Amino acid sequence: MLDPYFSATKIAWILDRIEGARARAEAGRLAFGTIDSFLIWKLTGGAAHVTDATNASRTLLYDIRKGEWSQDMCKLFGVPMALLPEVKDSADDFGTTRDDLFGRAVPILGVAGDQQAATVGQACFQPGMMKSTYGTGCFALLNTGTRAVRSENRLLTTIAYRLDGQTTYALEGSIFIAGAVVQWLRDGLQLIREAAETGPLSAKADDSQQIIMVPAFTGLGAPHWDPNARGAVFGLTRNTGPAEFARAALESVGFQTRDLWEAMRADWIPDGDAVLRVDGGMTASEPAMQFLADILGAPVDRPDNTETTALGAAWLAGYRAGLCPGPQDYAKAWRLDRRFKPQLAPDRREDRYAAWRRAVQAVMSV
């Protein structure tokens, strides 16, 4: 999908507008990379200009099927290929740190994008397994195995991870505002002092008020991809107060996840009953996770370790170093903290979701 979210248009903008940038790039005097590439460059003292396949797949310049930088895309955007880092497996040798940083040289052995690292951390190694990470934004991935499924519902066909030269693909949906909506309640509206207050406050909401909040503060991500959409709140009455705003904010995350869920199941229906594994800071909110299960009509599994992005990156490095077990043995160590089961009646669930979809259409029509 063409969207400002990806790197290629930004690189082209810089090269076209910063004086001398294009000449330096074509002469091999500039380097581009996602944040992992920059960190590795700094940690190795400029000795390694590298990335992994998952991060490369976020740039709009990488051919995820051939596993190499695309000459056609680089030509289309006017990006010299000399800018680009070497692409490696997610568990690979990315160089060693400078001796003076940690007292000795330390090998860098695991690299993955945020949502892909969480997929690994959640042990979603089998096709059909799905996870959703709730931080500032939300990123849901559905493992499709060795098949790169072309989405017909405006999702991204992406790389979940690449191990031992074997690429595993996924369908991905990106939500730009998840936990950030709670930050807005705290910092923008000042309705709460701490994020943890949102759940208890939402429990006081008047059930007769069905407030819908569309937090399109920076546009809408998948499956809508409308960078010009802006946020709105629907259903306000004179009795609407902080509690109703808190509940609408938490529910907006569930509604947006339902959009991704519907698109993924339309593109590729996995065998058996679907279960969503969740992680990230926002999963600590019991009301948010219960509503997520309610609006999906499916179980939501929260692991005992919700910092699965860091866990996945650590496992990749440990796997490469020979310190951690392979994927299947690692998956056996995954532990459930709580399963949230749907409690909302099916007709009520669909009524609520229909109201959400009308609200989304309204902000896209502005």
C-alpha positions in Angstrom: 0.0 0.0 0.0 1.2 3.5 -0.8 1.2 5.4 2.5 3.5 7.9 4.3 4.0 5.0 6.8 6.7 3.5 4.6 10.3 4.6 3.9 10.6 5.0 0.1 8.8 8.2 -0.3 10.6 9.8 2.6 14.0 8.8 1.2 13.0 10.3 -2.2 11.8 13.5 -0.4 15.2 13.9 1.4 17.3 13.2 -1.7 15.2 15.7 -3.8 15.2 18.5 -1.2 18.4 18.4 0.8 21.1 20.2 -1.1 23.8 17.8 -2.3 22.1 14.7 -0.8 21.5 12.9 -4.1 25.0 13.4 -5.3 26.4 12.1 -2.1 24.0 9.1 -2.2 25.0 8.2 -5.8 28.7 8.5 -4.8 28.1 6.0 -1.9 28.7 8.6 0.8 25.2 8.3 2.4 23.5 5.3 4.0 19.9 4.6 4.6 18.4 2.2 7.2 15.6 1.6 9.6 16.3 2.2 13.3 18.0 -1.2 13.7 20.4 -0.4 10.9 21.3 3.0 12.6 21.8 1.3 16.0 24.0 -1.4 14.5 26.0 1.2 12.6 26.6 3.1 15.8 27.3 0.1 18.0 29.8 -1.4 15.5 31.5 2.0 14.9 30.4 2.1 11.3 31.7 -1.4 10.5 28.3 -2.9 9.7 25.6 -1.5 7.5 23.0 -4.3 7.8 19.3 -5.0 8.5 17.1 -8.1 8.6 14.4 -9.2 6.2 11.5 -8.1 8.4 12.8 -4.5 8.7 13.7 -4.5 5.0 10.1 -5.4 4.2 8.8 -2.1 5.8 10.7 0.1 3.3 8.6 -0.3 0.1 11.9 -1.1 -1.6 12.3 -4.8 -0.8 11.1 -7.7 -2.9 9.7 -10.0 -0.2 9.3 -12.9 -2.6 12.8 -12.9 -4.2 14.4 -11.9 -0.9 16.4 -9.0 -2.3 16.2 -5.2 -2.9 14.0 -4.4 -5.8 15.8 -2.6 -8.7 12.4 -1.7 -10.1 11.2 0.0 -6.9 14.5 1.8 -6.3 14.3 3.1 -9.9 10.6 4.2 -9.4 11.5 6.2 -6.3 14.9 7.4 -7.5 16.7 5.7 -4.6 20.3 4.6 -5.4 20.9 1.0 -4.3 24.2 2.0 -2.8 22.2 3.6 0.1 20.7 0.3 1.2 22.0 -2.1 3.9 22.8 -5.8 3.5 19.8 -7.9 4.3 20.3 -10.9 6.7 18.1 -13.5 8.4 16.4 -12.4 11.6 18.9 -14.6 13.6 22.3 -13.9 12.0 25.7 -12.4 12.5 25.2 -8.6 12.3 28.6 -7.6 13.6 30.2 -7.0 17.0 30.0 -3.9 19.2 33.0 -1.7 19.8 35.2 -2.9 22.6 34.8 0.3 24.6 31.0 0.2 24.9 30.6 -2.8 27.1 34.1 -3.7 28.2 34.5 -6.2 25.4 33.1 -6.8 21.9 29.6 -8.3 22.0 28.1 -10.1 19.0 24.8 -8.7 17.6 22.9 -11.9 16.7 19.1 -11.0 16.6 17.3 -8.3 14.7 13.6 -8.0 13.9 10.9 -5.3 13.5 8.7 -4.6 16.5 5.6 -6.5 15.5 7.6 -9.4 13.9 9.7 -9.8 17.1 6.5 -10.0 19.1 5.2 -12.7 16.7 8.3 -14.7 17.5 8.0 -13.9 21.2 4.4 -15.2 21.1 5.7 -18.4 19.5 3.3 -17.9 16.5 5.4 -20.3 14.4 2.5 -22.3 12.9 0.3 -21.1 9.9 -3.0 -19.7 11.2 -1.6 -18.4 14.5 -2.4 -14.7 15.0 -1.1 -12.2 17.5 -1.7 -8.5 18.2 0.6 -6.1 19.9 -0.8 -3.2 21.8 1.6 -0.3 22.4 1.2 3.2 21.2 -0.3 1.6 18.0 -1.4 -1.9 17.3 0.0 -4.4 14.9 -1.7 -7.7 14.2 0.0 -10.5 12.2 -1.4 -13.7 10.9 1.2 -16.4 10.1 0.6 -17.7 6.5 3.7 -20.0 6.5 5.8 -20.2 3.3 3.0 -18.7 1.2 2.9 -15.0 0.6 -0.8 -14.4 0.5 -1.8 -11.4 -1.6 -4.4 -9.4 0.3 -7.6 -8.5 -1.4 -8.7 -6.5 1.7 -6.1 -3.8 2.0 -3.8 -5.6 4.4 0.0 -5.9 4.0 1.6 -9.1 2.8 4.8 -9.1 4.8 7.6 -11.2 6.2 7.0 -12.6 9.7 10.6 -13.7 10.2 13.4 -15.4 8.2 15.3 -18.2 9.9 18.0 -20.4 8.4 17.4 -18.9 5.0 13.6 -19.8 5.1 11.1 -17.0 4.9 7.9 -17.2 6.8 5.2 -14.8 5.6 2.3 -13.1 7.3 -0.7 -10.8 6.7 -0.3 -7.7 8.7 -2.7 -5.0 9.8 -1.4 -1.7 11.3 -3.5 0.5 13.7 -1.8 3.8 14.3 -3.6 4.7 17.6 -4.1 2.1 20.4 -2.4 3.0 23.7 -2.0 6.5 22.4 -5.7 7.1 22.9 -5.2 6.6 26.6 -2.3 9.0 26.5 -4.6 11.5 24.9 -7.1 11.1 27.7 -4.3 11.7 30.2 -2.3 14.4 28.5 -4.7 16.0 26.1 -8.0 16.0 27.9 -6.5 15.5 31.4 -9.4 13.2 32.4 -7.0 10.9 34.2 -3.6 11.2 35.9 -2.3 7.7 35.2 -3.1 5.2 32.3 -4.1 2.6 34.9 -7.1 4.8 35.9 -8.8 4.2 32.6 -10.2 0.8 33.4 -11.8 1.7 36.7 -13.1 4.9 35.3 -14.7 3.1 32.2 -16.5 0.7 34.6 -18.5 3.7 35.8 -19.8 4.6 32.4 -23.6 4.8 31.8 -24.6 1.6 29.8 -27.4 3.5 28.1 -24.9 5.7 26.3 -23.2 4.1 23.4 -20.4 6.5 22.6 -18.2 5.7 19.6 -14.7 7.2 19.4 -12.7 7.0 16.2 -9.1 7.9 17.2 -7.9 8.8 13.7 -5.5 11.4 15.1 -2.9 10.6 12.4 -5.3 9.1 9.8 -6.5 5.6 9.6 -4.3 2.6 9.0 -5.3 -0.9 7.8 -7.6 -1.8 6.2 -8.8 1.8 5.4 -5.4 3.5 4.7 -6.7 7.1 4.8 -4.0 9.4 6.0 -6.4 12.4 5.7 -9.1 11.0 8.1 -9.3 12.7 11.5 -10.7 11.7 14.8 -14.3 12.1 16.0 -16.6 11.2 18.8 -20.2 10.1 18.0 -23.3 9.8 20.3 -22.6 12.6 22.7 -25.3 13.6 25.1 -25.4 16.2 27.9 -24.8 13.4 30.3 -21.6 12.2 28.6 -18.6 12.6 30.9 -15.1 11.3 31.7 -16.3 7.7 32.3 -18.0 7.4 28.9 -15.0 8.9 27.2 -12.7 6.3 29.0 -14.9 3.4 27.9 -15.2 4.7 24.3 -11.4 5.0 24.2 -10.8 1.4 25.3 -13.5 0.1 23.0 -12.0 1.9 20.0 -9.0 -0.4 20.2 -11.3 -3.5 20.1 -13.3 -2.1 17.1 -10.1 -1.3 15.2 -8.8 -4.8 15.8 -12.1 -6.2 14.6 -11.5 -4.4 11.3 -8.2 -6.2 10.9 -9.7 -9.5 12.1 -12.4 -9.4 9.4 -10.0 -8.5 6.7 -7.6 -11.3 7.6 -10.2 -13.9 7.7 -11.5 -12.8 4.4 -8.1 -13.1 2.9 -7.0 -16.3 4.4 -9.2 -18.4 6.7 -7.1 -20.7 9.0 -8.2 -24.2 9.9 -9.9 -24.6 13.3 -11.2 -22.0 15.7 -9.3 -18.8 15.7 -7.6 -17.5 18.9 -5.9 -14.1 19.2 -2.7 -13.9 21.3 -2.2 -10.4 22.6 0.8 -8.6 24.1 2.1 -5.1 25.0 1.4 -2.6 27.7 -2.3 -2.1 27.0 -3.1 -5.8 27.6 -2.9 -5.1 31.3 -6.3 -3.4 31.0 -8.9 -6.1 31.8 -11.8 -4.1 30.4 -10.0 -3.5 27.1 -9.2 -7.2 26.7 -12.7 -8.4 27.6 -14.3 -6.0 25.1 -11.8 -7.2 22.5 -13.0 -10.8 23.0 -16.6 -9.6 23.0 -16.4 -7.7 19.8 -14.3 -10.4 18.0 -16.5 -13.2 19.2 -13.4 -15.2 19.8 -11.0 -16.1 22.7 -8.2 -13.7 23.5 -5.1 -15.2 25.1 -2.8 -13.0 27.2 0.6 -14.7 28.1 2.3 -14.4 31.4 5.0 -12.3 29.8 3.4 -9.5 27.8 6.8 -7.9 26.8 7.0 -10.3 23.9 8.7 -7.9 21.5 11.8 -7.9 23.7 11.4 -11.7 24.4 11.3 -12.4 20.7 14.4 -10.4 19.9 16.2 -12.1 22.8 15.2 -15.5 21.5 16.5 -14.7 18.0 19.9 -13.8 19.4 19.9 -16.8 21.8 18.9 -19.1 19.0 21.8 -17.9 16.8 24.2 -18.2 19.7 23.1 -21.8 20.3 21.9 -20.9 23.8 18.1 -21.2 23.1 16.1 -24.1 21.7 14.6 -24.2 18.2 11.2 -22.8 17.4 9.1 -25.9 18.3 10.8 -26.4 21.7 10.6 -22.7 22.4 6.9 -22.7 21.6 6.4 -25.3 24.4 7.6 -22.8 26.9 4.8 -20.3 26.1 2.6 -19.8 29.1 -1.0 -18.5 29.4 -1.8 -15.9 32.0 -5.6 -15.5 31.2 -8.0 -16.4 28.4 -10.8 -13.8 27.8 -13.9 -15.4 26.5 -16.7 -13.6 24.6 -19.6 -12.7 26.8 -21.6 -10.3 24.5 -24.6 -11.7 22.7 -24.0 -12.1 18.9 -26.8 -9.7 17.8 -25.5 -7.1 20.3 -22.0 -7.6 19.0 -23.0 -7.0 15.4 -25.1 -4.0 16.3 -22.1 -2.4 18.1 -19.8 -3.2 15.2 -22.2 -1.7 12.6 -22.3 1.5 14.6 -18.5 1.6 14.5 -18.4 1.1 10.8 -20.8 4.0 10.2 -18.6 6.2 12.4 -15.5 5.3 10.4 -17.2 6.0 7.1 -18.2 9.4 8.5 -14.6 10.5 9.4 -13.4 9.2 6.0 -16.0 11.4 4.2 -14.8 14.7 5.8 
